[in-house]
Amino acid sequence: SAPQPPVASDEAAKAQQQAPAKGGAKQPAPSTSRPAEPTIDIGARKRELLNLKKTVGHHEFFDLDHMTPQQVESAIKRLQAAAGVEANKEVKAKGKSNNVPGDDWEVVQPTKKGHGSSMIDEKKVRTFNCSDKTGQIAGNLLQGLMLYHNVVSSQEESQLLDFVADYQTRGKKKELVGSTYLAPSKTQKRCAQLQFGVFYNTTERTVGGRDVEGMPQLLSSLADKLVSEGILKPDQRPNTAVVDIYEEGESCQPHVDSRDFSRPISIISLTSVSEVVFGDKAGRIDVQGGAFEGHSIPLPRRSVLLLPDGVAANEVQHAIPPVKSKRISITLRRR
C-alpha cells in the first residue's frame, strides 16, 4: 500500500494557528457584532411601493397595515426588478398615466341603468371612462376618479358603526355641540347627519356659520389610514367629516361640492352596497320623478371613492339615488 503522509502533532497544529501572518502582523479576530441597521421611514417606503405598483401596472394587492418593513422592502425590490430599474431608485410615472394613480390600471365602464351588477368584494382599485352626451365637456368626465375596494376592514367598520350609533343617540338627546347632529329633513331632502371639524350646509353648499364638534379620534385615524395606504398624500389629509345616515328610500340630491374644500374628496361607504350617479349631460343629472339619470357606479361596502381636483369633482354633479337599505357614508374633506 502507498505510504501515508505524516500527521502533524497537536502542538504543531496549534503553533501554526497562532503564527503571525506574513509581514509579522497578527490578524485581528473577526468581529461578531452587526453594523447598525439604517433607519427606514416605513411610511415613505409604503408610498414608494404603491407608486411603483401603479406606475408599472402591477395588480397585486399589498396589505400595508400588516406588512413588516422587510416585506415592504422585498416587494419594492421585486417590482423594481420586474420594471428593470436599479434598486432604491424611484420610478418616474410614464407618459399616459400623467401621474394620476389608477390610470394605468383597468378602466371599467360604469354600470348602466337596468343592468344588474354583481360586485365582487375584492381589494383593488378601479378607474372610469365616460363621455358627455351633449359634447359640451370634452374628454373623460371621470378622469382620475378612483374607487378603492376594501380599504376599511370588517373590524374597523364595526367600530365606525358603533361610533355613529352612539353619536346619533347623543345628538337626538341634544348632548352634542351646536349643529354636530342634524335630524333628517324632508323639506331639504336630507338624511340625518353628523358633522365634525366645520359646519357644511349640504343643501346650500355653504361652509361655516354654526358650531360643530372637532374631529373625533376615530375619524382622525380613518384619515390617517388613507394617507398610510397611499390613497392621499400627507398634505391632503382631511380635517373635516360629514357622516350621512341614510334610511331606506332616502337619497342625496345632485350637487357639486363647495370649492371652500380642497381636493381630493374621499367618500367611505359602509353597511351596504349602493350606487353613485354622475351627470352625463353637460355634467348635469336628469331628475325624473325620484330617479336620477346619468352614469351609475356601484359603491361596494367598505370602499373609498376618491374625487380628485378636476372635472369629476368641480364640474360634474354627483348624487346618491334612493337607497334600498340602510347606508352610512363618511365624507372626508380638507379645508
C-alpha positions, 0 to 999 in steps of 0.5 A, a space after each residue: 500500500 502507498 505510504 501515508 503522509 505524516 500527521 502533524 502533532 497537536 502542538 504543531 497544529 496549534 503553533 501554526 494557528 497562532 503564527 503571525 501572518 506574513 509581514 509579522 502582523 497578527 490578524 485581528 479576530 473577526 468581529 461578531 457584532 452587526 453594523 447598525 441597521 439604517 433607519 427606514 421611514 416605513 411610511 415613505 417606503 409604503 408610498 414608494 411601493 404603491 407608486 411603483 405598483 401603479 406606475 408599472 401596472 402591477 395588480 397585486 394587492 399589498 396589505 400595508 397595515 400588516 406588512 413588516 418593513 422587510 416585506 415592504 422592502 422585498 416587494 419594492 425590490 421585486 417590482 423594481 426588478 420586474 420594471 428593470 430599474 436599479 434598486 432604491 431608485 424611484 420610478 418616474 410615472 410614464 407618459 399616459 398615466 400623467 401621474 394620476 394613480 389608477 390610470 394605468 390600471 383597468 378602466 371599467 365602464 360604469 354600470 348602466 341603468 337596468 343592468 344588474 351588477 354583481 360586485 365582487 368584494 375584492 381589494 383593488 382599485 378601479 378607474 372610469 371612462 365616460 363621455 358627455 352626451 351633449 359634447 359640451 365637456 370634452 374628454 373623460 368626465 371621470 378622469 382620475 376618479 378612483 374607487 378603492 375596494 376594501 380599504 376599511 376592514 370588517 373590524 374597523 367598520 364595526 367600530 365606525 358603526 358603533 361610533 355613529 350609533 352612539 353619536 346619533 343617540 347623543 345628538 337626538 338627546 341634544 348632548 352634542 355641540 351646536 349643529 354636530 347632529 342634524 335630524 333628517 329633513 324632508 323639506 331639504 331632502 336630507 338624511 340625518 347627519 353628523 358633522 365634525 371639524 366645520 359646519 357644511 350646509 349640504 343643501 346650500 353648499 355653504 361652509 361655516 356659520 354654526 358650531 360643530 364638534 372637532 374631529 373625533 379620534 376615530 375619524 382622525 385615524 380613518 384619515 390617517 389610514 388613507 394617507 398610510 395606504 397611499 390613497 392621499 398624500 400627507 398634505 391632503 389629509 382631511 380635517 373635516 367629516 360629514 357622516 350621512 345616515 341614510 334610511 331606506 328610500 332616502 337619497 342625496 340630491 345632485 350637487 357639486 361640492 363647495 370649492 371652500 374644500 380642497 381636493 381630493 374628496 374621499 367618500 367611505 361607504 359602509 353597511 351596504 352596497 349602493 350606487 353613485 350617479 354622475 351627470 352625463 349631460 353637460 355634467 348635469 343629472 336628469 331628475 325624473 320623478 325620484 330617479 336620477 339619470 346619468 352614469 351609475 357606479 356601484 359603491 361596494 361596502 367598505 370602499 373609498 371613492 376618491 374625487 380628485 381636483 378636476 372635472 369629476 369633482 368641480 364640474 360634474 354633479 354627483 348624487 346618491 339615488 334612493 337607497 334600498 337599505 340602510 347606508 352610512 357614508 363618511 365624507 372626508 374633506 380638507 379645508 
